[in-house]
Amino acid sequence: MADAPEAEFDVEALENEGDIAADYIEGLLDIADFDGDIDMDVEGDRALVSVVGATLDELIGENGEVLEALQELTRLAVHRATGERSRLMLDIGGYREGRRKVLFKIGAEAAAKVKETGEIEPLEPMTPFERKVVHDAVAAAGLRSESEGEEPNRYVVVHPAD
């Protein structure tokens, strides 16, 4: 039972990160005159802050580029306040959740193709979030995957089981 206080401390630290991030995002929304409600949660080992409500496509951008930039700014704001590196996840208008479903399907389909052909399958370049989802889908299919290349052109390669 010695681990229980440690786990609780981690949750409290993640909730604190979420509160700092929510305040930061709320300030940005006010400055930009956007409407939206902010939800904060802890998912696994990271804080999750979501902006929900109004249509916020401008804050997502093409292929999520603006969302990625806002997430990095928010992580910097949390780091500045806590002195700790943050793995916080920011979602706007459910974009990441929708992307997660699409990406999991891409990973599962790539794994199925590799099982059928026995050949490696390189995928298109992806963000770190996208690659993580694909790696999870490939692992769930019982295969191995690796990230290769340099940012921003880093991509997932699915390998056959051997």
C-alpha positions as a Markdown table, in Angstrom:
| # | Residue | x | y | z |
|---|---|---|---|---|
| 1 | Met | 0.0 | 0.0 | 0.0 |
| 2 | Ala | 3.0 | 2.3 | 0.1 |
| 3 | Asp | 2.4 | 3.1 | -3.6 |
| 4 | Ala | -1.1 | 4.6 | -3.0 |
| 5 | Pro | 0.0 | 8.0 | -1.9 |
| 6 | Glu | 2.5 | 8.2 | -4.8 |
| 7 | Ala | -0.4 | 7.4 | -7.3 |
| 8 | Glu | -2.6 | 10.0 | -5.7 |
| 9 | Phe | 0.1 | 12.6 | -5.8 |
| 10 | Asp | 0.5 | 11.9 | -9.5 |
| 11 | Val | -3.2 | 12.4 | -10.1 |
| 12 | Glu | -3.1 | 15.6 | -8.1 |
| 13 | Ala | -0.1 | 16.9 | -10.1 |
| 14 | Leu | -1.9 | 16.0 | -13.4 |
| 15 | Glu | -5.1 | 17.7 | -12.2 |
| 16 | Asn | -3.0 | 20.8 | -11.4 |
| 17 | Glu | -1.5 | 20.7 | -14.9 |
| 18 | Gly | -5.0 | 20.5 | -16.3 |
| 19 | Asp | -6.2 | 23.5 | -14.2 |
| 20 | Ile | -3.2 | 25.6 | -15.3 |
| 21 | Ala | -3.8 | 24.6 | -18.9 |
| 22 | Ala | -7.5 | 25.3 | -18.7 |
| 23 | Asp | -6.8 | 28.8 | -17.4 |
| 24 | Tyr | -4.3 | 29.4 | -20.1 |
| 25 | Ile | -6.7 | 28.2 | -22.9 |
| 26 | Glu | -9.6 | 30.2 | -21.4 |
| 27 | Gly | -7.4 | 33.3 | -21.6 |
| 28 | Leu | -6.6 | 32.6 | -25.2 |
| 29 | Leu | -10.2 | 32.0 | -26.1 |
| 30 | Asp | -11.1 | 35.3 | -24.4 |
| 31 | Ile | -8.4 | 37.2 | -26.3 |
| 32 | Ala | -9.5 | 35.7 | -29.6 |
| 33 | Asp | -13.2 | 36.2 | -28.8 |
| 34 | Phe | -14.0 | 32.5 | -29.3 |
| 35 | Asp | -16.8 | 30.8 | -27.4 |
| 36 | Gly | -16.3 | 27.3 | -25.9 |
| 37 | Asp | -16.5 | 25.4 | -22.7 |
| 38 | Ile | -13.4 | 23.8 | -21.2 |
| 39 | Asp | -13.4 | 20.3 | -19.8 |
| 40 | Met | -10.5 | 18.9 | -17.8 |
| 41 | Asp | -9.8 | 15.2 | -17.1 |
| 42 | Val | -6.9 | 12.9 | -16.4 |
| 43 | Glu | -6.5 | 10.1 | -18.9 |
| 44 | Gly | -3.9 | 7.5 | -18.0 |
| 45 | Asp | -0.7 | 9.3 | -17.2 |
| 46 | Arg | -1.6 | 12.7 | -18.7 |
| 47 | Ala | -3.9 | 15.6 | -18.2 |
| 48 | Leu | -6.5 | 16.1 | -21.0 |
| 49 | Val | -8.0 | 19.5 | -21.6 |
| 50 | Ser | -10.9 | 19.7 | -24.1 |
| 51 | Val | -12.5 | 22.8 | -25.6 |
| 52 | Val | -16.1 | 21.9 | -26.5 |
| 53 | Gly | -19.3 | 23.7 | -27.6 |
| 54 | Ala | -18.9 | 26.2 | -30.4 |
| 55 | Thr | -17.5 | 25.5 | -33.8 |
| 56 | Leu | -13.8 | 26.1 | -33.4 |
| 57 | Asp | -12.4 | 25.0 | -36.8 |
| 58 | Glu | -10.0 | 28.0 | -36.8 |
| 59 | Leu | -8.4 | 26.6 | -33.6 |
| 60 | Ile | -7.9 | 23.2 | -35.2 |
| 61 | Gly | -6.5 | 24.2 | -38.6 |
| 62 | Glu | -5.8 | 22.1 | -41.6 |
| 63 | Asn | -4.8 | 18.6 | -40.5 |
| 64 | Gly | -4.7 | 19.8 | -36.8 |
| 65 | Glu | -1.7 | 22.1 | -37.2 |
| 66 | Val | -3.1 | 24.9 | -35.2 |
| 67 | Leu | -4.3 | 22.5 | -32.5 |
| 68 | Glu | -0.7 | 21.0 | -32.3 |
| 69 | Ala | 0.7 | 24.6 | -32.0 |
| 70 | Leu | -1.8 | 25.5 | -29.2 |
| 71 | Gln | -1.0 | 22.2 | -27.4 |
| 72 | Glu | 2.7 | 23.1 | -27.4 |
| 73 | Leu | 2.0 | 26.6 | -26.2 |
| 74 | Thr | -0.2 | 25.2 | -23.5 |
| 75 | Arg | 2.5 | 22.7 | -22.4 |
| 76 | Leu | 5.0 | 25.6 | -22.2 |
| 77 | Ala | 2.6 | 27.6 | -20.0 |
| 78 | Val | 2.3 | 24.5 | -17.7 |
| 79 | His | 6.1 | 24.0 | -17.7 |
| 80 | Arg | 6.5 | 27.7 | -16.8 |
| 81 | Ala | 4.1 | 27.4 | -13.9 |
| 82 | Thr | 5.3 | 24.1 | -12.5 |
| 83 | Gly | 8.9 | 23.7 | -13.7 |
| 84 | Glu | 7.9 | 20.2 | -14.9 |
| 85 | Arg | 7.7 | 18.9 | -18.5 |
| 86 | Ser | 4.1 | 18.3 | -19.4 |
| 87 | Arg | 2.6 | 15.6 | -21.6 |
| 88 | Leu | -0.8 | 17.3 | -21.5 |
| 89 | Met | -3.2 | 16.5 | -24.4 |
| 90 | Leu | -5.3 | 19.3 | -25.8 |
| 91 | Asp | -8.4 | 18.5 | -27.9 |
| 92 | Ile | -10.7 | 21.0 | -29.6 |
| 93 | Gly | -14.2 | 20.2 | -30.8 |
| 94 | Gly | -13.5 | 16.5 | -30.5 |
| 95 | Tyr | -10.9 | 16.6 | -33.3 |
| 96 | Arg | -8.4 | 14.3 | -31.6 |
| 97 | Glu | -11.0 | 11.8 | -30.6 |
| 98 | Gly | -12.3 | 11.6 | -34.2 |
| 99 | Arg | -8.7 | 11.3 | -35.5 |
| 100 | Arg | -7.9 | 8.6 | -33.0 |
| 101 | Lys | -10.7 | 6.4 | -34.5 |
| 102 | Val | -9.5 | 7.0 | -38.1 |
| 103 | Leu | -5.8 | 6.4 | -37.1 |
| 104 | Phe | -6.6 | 3.2 | -35.2 |
| 105 | Lys | -8.4 | 1.9 | -38.4 |
| 106 | Ile | -5.3 | 2.9 | -40.5 |
| 107 | Gly | -3.0 | 1.0 | -38.2 |
| 108 | Ala | -5.3 | -2.1 | -38.1 |
| 109 | Glu | -5.6 | -2.1 | -41.9 |
| 110 | Ala | -1.8 | -1.7 | -42.3 |
| 111 | Ala | -1.3 | -4.6 | -39.9 |
| 112 | Ala | -3.7 | -6.8 | -41.8 |
| 113 | Lys | -1.9 | -6.0 | -45.1 |
| 114 | Val | 1.5 | -6.9 | -43.5 |
| 115 | Lys | 0.0 | -10.2 | -42.2 |
| 116 | Glu | -1.3 | -11.0 | -45.7 |
| 117 | Thr | 1.8 | -10.0 | -47.7 |
| 118 | Gly | 4.6 | -10.6 | -45.1 |
| 119 | Glu | 6.2 | -7.4 | -46.2 |
| 120 | Ile | 6.9 | -4.2 | -44.3 |
| 121 | Glu | 4.5 | -1.3 | -44.7 |
| 122 | Pro | 5.6 | 2.3 | -44.4 |
| 123 | Leu | 2.9 | 4.8 | -43.7 |
| 124 | Glu | 2.6 | 8.5 | -44.4 |
| 125 | Pro | 4.3 | 11.1 | -42.1 |
| 126 | Met | 2.4 | 11.7 | -38.9 |
| 127 | Thr | 2.5 | 13.8 | -35.8 |
| 128 | Pro | 3.7 | 12.1 | -32.5 |
| 129 | Phe | 0.0 | 11.8 | -31.4 |
| 130 | Glu | -0.9 | 10.1 | -34.6 |
| 131 | Arg | 2.0 | 7.8 | -34.6 |
| 132 | Lys | 1.2 | 6.7 | -31.0 |
| 133 | Val | -2.3 | 5.7 | -32.0 |
| 134 | Val | -1.1 | 3.8 | -35.0 |
| 135 | His | 1.6 | 2.0 | -32.9 |
| 136 | Asp | -1.1 | 1.0 | -30.4 |
| 137 | Ala | -3.3 | -0.4 | -33.3 |
| 138 | Val | -0.4 | -2.4 | -34.7 |
| 139 | Ala | 0.5 | -3.8 | -31.3 |
| 140 | Ala | -3.2 | -4.8 | -30.7 |
| 141 | Ala | -3.0 | -6.7 | -34.0 |
| 142 | Gly | 0.1 | -8.6 | -32.7 |
| 143 | Leu | 2.7 | -7.0 | -34.9 |
| 144 | Arg | 5.6 | -4.6 | -34.4 |
| 145 | Ser | 6.0 | -1.1 | -35.6 |
| 146 | Glu | 8.7 | 1.6 | -35.5 |
| 147 | Ser | 8.9 | 5.3 | -36.2 |
| 148 | Glu | 11.5 | 6.4 | -38.7 |
| 149 | Gly | 12.6 | 9.6 | -40.3 |
| 150 | Glu | 13.0 | 13.1 | -39.0 |
| 151 | Glu | 10.3 | 15.5 | -37.9 |
| 152 | Pro | 8.1 | 16.8 | -39.5 |
| 153 | Asn | 8.4 | 13.8 | -41.9 |
| 154 | Arg | 8.5 | 11.1 | -39.2 |
| 155 | Tyr | 6.4 | 8.0 | -40.1 |
| 156 | Val | 5.4 | 4.6 | -38.9 |
| 157 | Val | 6.7 | 1.4 | -40.5 |
| 158 | Val | 4.8 | -1.8 | -39.8 |
| 159 | His | 6.8 | -5.0 | -39.6 |
| 160 | Pro | 5.7 | -8.6 | -40.0 |
| 161 | Ala | 5.8 | -10.9 | -37.0 |
| 162 | Asp | 9.0 | -13.0 | -36.8 |
